[in-house]
């Protein structure tokens, strides 16, 4: 009876809080969110917090709505209607049938389905291709590889989508929810699906399975990895790996919607570029936007890299300020890494790739920025 009374209390609390969520959000927006205050404490040298972070602060942070949803997740209770309502007021994306082309393939029947994670397709209503067409590592999302020697002013490059990120930005989870969310592992996938009321045979379920698979996979030797679901988790990981004196870089000026077929075929022109120092590249964190109902980044601390920045002129007259990472030694990469076939290079050779507009690159500020 006591547990039943507790559940009823949670339900009443959530319904009450969600019915007035607009007032809560309005009051919340008038003060500095606790997550941003934490960020400023952990990373005081970042004078301008990236828009991708500021716009992804949870609108229900510090509210009773977050507290009550955290209780549901912590106790592994299942209330689909309330989970759906939380998705709405918390700025999440819980559309079960969302289509994101970087996660899709064409089957023999020309049916678009969600990509399998590590060769295991979550979809039961369509037949997916083999692992060779699936996602095994974060690198399988990368398409725009190039050789550093080809980055010269006046050169032309073909980019898949002009560094447009098809994965939409969502709100992070409030810290109180992130702390009780089951670990992002494939074993916990049923609990994760239940928390956000996502059906198991859906596109979103397949994307969540991919996220869980990536986040539980071991990092390369010498690397550290994290999959933050809150602003606080990201700030803490960056500070622990790079230190508090950091600079954040990201691609700017990429299109805000998927380029047309004509735009995709047109190459971009290298207008100018800057190759940053090898010393700086010994200690960086790269965070890739990964699809999940809440904002989720796959962050890994990498070494032996060089950061490259370039202004790229697109066919429509716009200028994309791209950020790329050059990996100086790819010996530890899997032999099937897409860069090797894309660039026709042997394993171990240097390989570079552009980062899409929602990815973040963290570099130390205490080291000379140029070669």
C-alpha positions in Angstrom: 0.0 0.0 0.0 2.8 2.4 0.8 4.4 1.8 -2.6 1.0 2.3 -4.3 0.6 5.5 -2.4 4.0 6.6 -3.5 3.2 5.8 -7.2 0.0 7.8 -7.0 1.9 10.7 -5.5 4.4 10.6 -8.3 1.6 10.6 -10.9 -0.3 13.5 -9.3 2.9 15.4 -9.0 3.9 14.9 -12.6 0.4 15.7 -14.0 0.3 18.9 -11.9 3.8 20.0 -12.8 3.4 19.3 -16.5 0.1 21.2 -16.6 1.9 24.3 -15.7 5.2 23.6 -17.5 5.1 26.8 -19.5 5.1 28.9 -16.3 7.9 26.8 -14.9 10.0 27.3 -18.1 9.4 31.0 -18.1 10.6 31.4 -14.5 13.5 29.0 -15.1 14.7 31.1 -18.1 15.0 34.2 -16.0 18.0 32.8 -14.1 21.3 31.2 -15.0 20.7 27.4 -15.2 22.7 25.4 -12.6 24.2 23.3 -15.4 25.7 26.4 -17.0 27.0 27.6 -13.6 28.6 24.1 -13.2 30.1 24.5 -16.7 31.6 27.8 -15.9 33.1 26.4 -12.8 34.7 23.4 -14.5 35.7 25.2 -17.7 36.3 28.9 -16.7 38.5 29.6 -19.7 35.6 29.0 -22.2 34.5 32.6 -22.5 31.7 31.9 -25.0 29.7 28.8 -24.4 28.9 27.1 -27.8 25.3 27.7 -29.0 24.9 23.9 -29.4 25.4 23.7 -25.6 23.4 26.7 -24.5 20.4 25.8 -26.7 20.5 22.3 -25.4 20.1 23.1 -21.7 17.1 21.3 -20.4 14.1 23.6 -20.1 12.9 21.6 -17.1 16.2 21.7 -15.2 15.7 22.4 -11.5 11.9 21.9 -11.6 9.5 19.4 -10.0 8.9 17.9 -13.4 12.5 16.8 -13.6 12.4 15.4 -10.0 9.2 13.4 -10.7 10.4 11.9 -14.0 13.7 11.0 -12.3 11.7 9.1 -9.7 10.0 7.1 -12.5 13.3 6.3 -14.2 15.0 5.4 -10.9 12.2 3.0 -9.9 12.0 1.5 -13.5 8.2 2.4 -13.6 6.5 2.4 -16.9 4.0 5.2 -17.7 4.0 5.7 -21.5 1.7 8.7 -21.5 3.8 10.5 -18.9 7.1 9.6 -20.7 5.6 11.1 -23.8 4.6 14.2 -22.0 8.0 14.6 -20.5 9.6 14.2 -24.0 7.4 17.1 -25.1 8.0 19.6 -22.2 11.7 18.6 -21.8 12.7 19.3 -25.4 13.5 15.7 -26.4 12.9 13.9 -29.7 10.9 10.7 -29.0 9.4 10.3 -32.5 9.5 6.5 -33.1 9.4 6.8 -36.8 12.0 9.6 -37.3 14.1 9.2 -40.4 17.8 10.3 -40.3 19.6 9.4 -43.5 23.0 8.8 -41.8 21.2 5.8 -40.0 19.5 4.4 -43.0 20.1 2.0 -45.9 18.2 0.8 -48.9 17.1 -2.9 -48.7 16.6 -5.0 -51.9 13.0 -3.9 -51.8 14.1 -0.3 -51.8 12.7 0.1 -48.3 14.5 2.5 -46.0 15.1 1.1 -42.5 17.2 1.9 -39.5 20.7 0.7 -39.7 21.7 -2.3 -37.5 23.9 -1.7 -34.6 27.0 -3.9 -34.9 25.2 -6.2 -37.3 22.0 -6.7 -35.2 18.9 -5.0 -36.6 16.3 -3.9 -34.1 13.7 -3.8 -36.9 11.5 -6.8 -37.4 9.3 -5.5 -40.2 12.1 -5.1 -42.8 15.2 -7.1 -43.7 18.4 -5.2 -43.2 21.7 -5.7 -44.9 24.8 -7.4 -43.3 27.2 -5.8 -40.9 29.2 -4.4 -43.8 26.4 -1.9 -44.3 25.9 -1.3 -40.6 27.4 0.8 -37.8 30.2 -0.7 -35.8 32.1 2.3 -34.6 31.7 6.1 -34.5 33.8 6.3 -37.6 31.0 4.7 -39.7 29.2 8.0 -39.4 32.1 9.8 -41.1 32.0 10.4 -44.8 34.2 13.3 -45.6 37.8 12.0 -45.5 40.7 13.8 -47.1 44.5 13.8 -47.2 46.3 16.8 -45.5 48.5 17.2 -48.5 45.5 18.0 -50.7 44.3 20.8 -48.5 45.6 23.8 -50.5 44.1 27.1 -51.4 42.1 26.9 -54.6 41.6 23.2 -54.4 38.2 21.6 -54.7 36.7 19.0 -52.4 33.5 17.0 -52.5 31.6 16.8 -49.3 28.6 14.5 -48.7 26.2 17.1 -47.3 28.4 20.2 -46.9 29.0 19.3 -43.3 25.2 19.5 -42.5 24.4 17.3 -39.5 21.1 15.3 -40.1 20.9 14.5 -36.4 18.8 17.2 -34.8 19.9 19.0 -31.7 17.8 18.1 -28.6 17.8 19.2 -25.0 20.1 17.4 -22.6 18.6 15.6 -19.7 18.4 17.4 -16.4 21.3 16.2 -14.2 18.9 14.6 -11.8 17.5 12.4 -14.6 20.9 11.7 -16.2 22.2 10.4 -12.9 19.5 7.7 -12.6 19.3 6.8 -16.3 20.4 3.2 -16.9 23.9 2.9 -18.3 24.0 3.1 -22.1 24.5 -0.6 -22.8 22.7 -3.0 -25.1 21.8 -5.0 -22.0 20.0 -2.0 -20.6 18.2 -1.3 -23.9 14.8 -2.5 -22.7 15.0 -0.2 -19.7 16.1 2.7 -21.9 13.2 2.2 -24.4 10.7 2.0 -21.5 12.0 5.2 -19.9 11.1 7.2 -23.1 8.2 5.0 -24.1 9.8 3.9 -27.4 8.5 0.7 -29.1 11.1 -1.9 -29.7 10.4 -2.4 -33.4 10.8 1.2 -34.4 13.5 3.3 -36.1 14.2 5.2 -32.9 14.7 1.9 -31.1 17.3 0.9 -33.7 19.1 4.3 -33.2 19.0 3.9 -29.5 20.5 0.4 -29.9 23.3 1.9 -32.0 24.0 4.5 -29.3 24.1 1.9 -26.6 26.4 -0.3 -28.7 28.8 2.5 -29.4 28.9 3.7 -25.8 29.6 0.3 -24.4 32.2 -0.7 -26.9 35.8 -0.4 -25.6 37.9 2.6 -26.6 41.1 2.3 -28.5 44.2 1.7 -26.4 45.2 5.0 -24.8 41.9 6.6 -25.4 39.2 7.6 -22.9 35.6 7.7 -23.8 32.3 9.0 -22.4 28.7 9.4 -23.6 27.4 12.4 -21.7 23.6 12.9 -21.5 23.8 16.1 -19.4 25.7 19.4 -19.6 27.4 18.6 -16.4 28.6 15.2 -17.6 30.2 16.8 -20.7 31.9 19.6 -18.8 33.3 17.1 -16.2 34.7 14.7 -18.9 36.4 17.5 -20.8 37.9 19.0 -17.7 39.2 15.6 -16.5 40.8 14.8 -19.9 42.1 18.1 -21.2 42.0 20.4 -18.1 40.1 23.6 -17.4 42.1 25.7 -19.8 40.4 24.7 -23.0 39.1 26.2 -26.3 36.1 24.7 -28.1 36.0 24.5 -31.9 33.1 23.6 -34.2 32.2 23.8 -37.8 30.1 26.9 -38.6 28.2 28.1 -41.6 27.1 24.6 -42.7 23.6 24.5 -44.3 20.7 24.3 -41.8 18.9 21.8 -43.9 20.0 18.9 -46.1 21.5 20.2 -49.4 19.7 19.5 -52.6 20.9 16.9 -55.1 22.5 19.7 -57.2 24.3 21.2 -54.2 25.6 17.8 -53.1 27.2 17.3 -56.5 28.9 20.6 -56.5 32.4 20.6 -54.8 33.5 23.3 -52.3 36.5 25.4 -52.8 39.3 25.8 -50.2 39.5 29.6 -49.7 41.9 29.5 -46.8 43.1 27.1 -44.1 45.1 26.9 -40.9 46.9 23.8 -39.6 47.2 23.9 -35.8 50.1 22.5 -33.8 51.0 18.8 -33.4 51.7 19.6 -29.7 48.1 20.8 -29.3 46.8 17.6 -31.0 48.4 15.4 -28.4 45.6 16.1 -26.0 42.1 16.8 -27.4 38.6 15.6 -26.9 36.2 15.2 -29.9 32.5 14.9 -29.2 30.2 13.6 -31.9 26.4 14.2 -32.0 24.7 10.8 -31.7 20.9 10.1 -32.0 19.0 9.4 -28.8 15.8 10.9 -27.4 17.8 13.4 -25.4 21.0 15.2 -26.5 23.8 12.7 -26.5 27.4 13.0 -27.5 30.0 10.3 -28.0 33.2 12.0 -26.7 36.6 10.5 -26.9 40.0 11.7 -25.8 42.4 11.2 -28.7 46.1 11.7 -29.1 48.4 11.9 -32.1 46.2 14.3 -34.0 46.3 17.7 -35.7 43.4 20.1 -35.9 42.8 21.8 -39.2 40.5 24.7 -39.9 39.4 26.0 -43.3 37.1 28.3 -45.0 35.2 26.4 -47.7 33.3 28.2 -50.5 30.0 26.4 -51.4 28.3 26.6 -54.8 25.5 28.9 -53.4 28.0 31.5 -52.4 28.0 30.7 -48.7 31.2 30.0 -46.7 31.5 27.0 -44.4 34.1 27.4 -41.7 35.0 23.7 -41.3 37.0 22.0 -38.5 38.8 18.8 -39.3 40.9 16.3 -37.4 44.0 14.6 -38.9 45.0 11.4 -37.3 48.7 11.1 -37.7 48.9 7.3 -37.1 46.0 4.9 -37.9 47.8 1.7 -37.0 45.3 0.9 -34.3 42.2 1.5 -36.5 40.2 -1.5 -37.7 41.3 -2.7 -41.1 37.7 -2.1 -42.4 37.8 1.6 -41.4 36.1 3.5 -44.1 38.9 6.0 -44.4 41.3 3.4 -45.9 39.1 2.6 -48.9 37.9 6.2 -49.3 41.5 7.5 -49.5 43.1 4.4 -51.0 45.7 4.4 -48.2 47.2 1.6 -46.1 46.5 1.1 -42.5 48.8 3.3 -40.4 48.9 6.2 -42.9 47.7 9.7 -41.9 44.0 10.3 -42.5 41.8 13.4 -42.0 38.1 13.9 -41.7 35.8 16.9 -41.5 33.4 17.3 -38.5 29.8 18.2 -39.0 28.3 21.3 -37.6 27.1 19.9 -34.3 30.3 18.1 -33.3 32.6 19.8 -30.7 36.4 19.7 -30.5 38.1 20.6 -27.3 41.7 21.6 -27.3 44.1 22.9 -24.6 44.8 26.7 -24.7 48.2 26.5 -23.0 49.9 25.2 -26.2 50.8 27.2 -29.3 47.9 27.2 -31.7 49.9 27.1 -35.0 52.6 24.9 -36.5 
